[in-house]
Amino acid sequence: MFLTLMLLRNSIPGKQWIGKHRRPRAVTWQMTRNTVKHLERERENEYWISRPYMTPEQEYCHAVERRAKNWIKIKEAKFCNFPQHKSITDHLSHLNITKTWSS
């Protein structure tokens, strides 16, 4: 009985490629090559990220003028679609019915 269980234990229950007790994939040389390539690319990215282009002193307020000009452009573009200002006399001109043509 124990010998039978021992010999039959090598099978994988259910689908062999999915699930908790699945068959492990064999690692091929292409998979190793791709992983090494990915790690080298990541190492190079970390190298370039670790060396900043500007010092913190240079970076402080370096784009204030450009951002102010951009904000003015955005504000002008937003307000160019506004209608012209109207005075209170324009709004209430329909009430002026007692005015004659002669005066």
KEZA-752041 format. One line per 10 residues: number of its first residue (from 1); for each residue x, y, z of N, C-alpha, C. Coordinates in steps of 0.2 Angstrom, whole numbers. Each point is the difference from the previous one (the first is absolute). Example, Ala and Ser with C-alpha at 12.3 -4.5 7.8 and 13.67 -1.06 7.14 Angstrom:
BEGIN
1 = 66/-28/39/-4/6/0/4/6/0; -2/5/-4/4/6/1/-4/5/3 .
END
This chain:
BEGIN
1 = 4/-6/0/-4/6/0/4/6/0; 5/1/4/5/5/1/4/1/-7; 2/-6/-2/4/0/-6/-4/3/-6; -7/-2/-1/-4/3/-5/-1/7/1; -1/3/6/-1/7/1/7/4/-2; 5/-3/1/7/3/-1/1/0/-8; -2/-5/-3/1/0/-7/-5/4/-4; -6/1/3/-5/4/-4/0/8/2; 4/1/5/1/7/2/3/5/-5; 3/-2/-5/3/4/-5/-5/4/-4 .
11 = -6/-2/0/-4/3/-5/-3/7/3; -1/4/-5/-3/7/2/-7/0/0; -3/2/6/-8/0/-1/-2/6/-4; -6/-2/-4/-3/6/-4/4/2/-6; -1/6/-2/4/2/-6/7/1/2; 5/-2/-4/7/0/2/3/7/0; -2/5/-4/3/6/0/-3/6/4; -6/-2/3/-3/5/4/-2/-2/7; -1/4/5/-2/-2/7/6/0/5; -2/-2/6/5/0/5/5/-5/-1 .
21 = -2/-6/-2/5/-6/-1/2/-1/-7; 2/5/-3/2/0/-8/7/-3/-1; 1/-2/-6/6/-2/-2/5/6/-1; 6/0/3/4/6/-1/3/0/-7; 0/6/-3/3/1/-7/8/-1/0; 2/-3/-5/8/0/-1/2/7/-2; 6/2/3/3/6/-1/5/-1/-6; -2/4/-6/4/-1/-6/5/5/0; 5/-1/-5/5/5/-1/-2/7/-2; -6/0/-4/-3/6/-2/-3/4/6 .
31 = -3/-4/5/-3/4/5/6/3/5; 5/-4/0/6/3/4/3/6/-3; 1/0/-7/2/5/-4/-4/6/1; -7/0/-1/-4/5/1/0/3/7; 0/-4/5/1/3/7/6/4/1; 6/-3/-3/6/4/1/0/6/-3; -3/0/-6/-1/6/-4/-4/6/3; -6/-3/3/-4/5/4/4/3/6; 3/-5/4/4/3/6/5/5/-2; 4/-1/-6/5/4/-2/-3/7/-2 .
41 = -6/0/-3/-3/6/-2/-2/4/6; -3/-4/5/-2/3/6/6/3/4; 6/-3/0/6/2/3/2/7/-3; 0/0/-7/2/6/-3/-5/6/1; -7/-1/1/-5/5/1/2/2/7; 1/-4/5/2/2/7/6/4/0; 5/-1/-4/6/4/-1/-1/7/-2; -4/1/-5/-2/6/-3/-5/4/5; -4/-3/3/-4/3/5/3/2/6; 6/-3/2/3/2/6/5/6/-1 .
51 = 1/2/-6/4/6/-1/-5/6/-3; -2/4/4/-5/5/-2/4/5/-5; -5/3/-5/3/5/-5/2/7/4; -4/2/5/1/6/3/1/-1/8; 4/4/3/0/0/7/-6/3/3; -2/-2/6/-6/3/4/0/8/0; 6/3/0/1/7/0/-2/3/-7; 2/-4/-5/-2/2/-7/-7/-1/-2; -3/-5/3/-7/-2/-1/-5/4/3; 2/3/6/-5/5/4/-1/6/-4 .
61 = -7/0/-2/-3/6/-4/3/1/-7; 2/-5/-3/4/1/-7/-6/1/-5; -6/-2/1/-5/1/-5/-5/5/2; 1/5/4/-5/4/2/-3/5/-5; 5/2/-4/-2/5/-6/-4/-4/-5; 3/-6/-2/-4/-4/-5/-7/-2/2; -1/-2/6/-6/-1/3/-5/6/0; 3/5/2/-4/6/0/-3/2/-7; 5/0/-5/-2/1/-7/-6/-5/-2; 1/-6/2/-5/-5/-2/-6/1/3 .
71 = 0/2/6/-7/2/4/-3/6/-3; 4/5/-2/-3/6/-3/-4/-2/-7; 4/-5/-4/-3/-2/-6/-7/-4/1; 0/-4/5/-6/-4/1/-5/4/3; 1/5/4/-5/5/2/-3/4/-5; 5/3/-5/-3/4/-6/-4/-5/-4; 2/-6/-1/-4/-4/-5/-7/-2/3; 0/0/7/-7/-1/3/-4/6/0; 3/6/1/-4/6/0/-2/3/-7; 3/-3/-5/-1/3/-7/-7/-2/-2 .
81 = -3/-5/3/-7/-2/-2/-5/4/4; 1/4/5/-5/3/4/-3/6/-4; -6/1/1/-4/6/-4/3/6/3; -1/6/-3/2/6/2/-4/2/6; 3/5/4/-3/2/6/-6/4/-2; -6/0/4/-6/4/-1/-1/4/6; -2/6/-1/-1/4/6/-7/-1/2; -2/3/6/-7/0/3/-5/3/-5; 2/5/-3/-4/4/-5/-2/-5/-6; 4/-4/-2/-1/-5/-5/-6/-5/2 .
91 = 1/-2/6/-5/-5/3/-7/3/1; 0/6/2/-6/4/2/-3/4/-6; 3/0/-6/-2/4/-5/-7/-1/-2; -3/-6/0/-7/-2/-2/-5/4/5; 2/2/6/-4/3/4/-1/8/-2; 4/2/-4/0/7/-1/-5/2/-6; -6/0/2/-6/0/-5/-3/8/0; 2/4/5/-3/7/0/5/5/-4; 5/-3/-2/5/5/-4/-3/1/-7; 0/6/-2/-2/2/-6/5/1/-5 .
101 = -2/0/-7/5/1/-5/3/7/0; -3/5/2/2/7/-1/5/2/5; 1/-3/5/5/2/5/6/-4/0 .
END
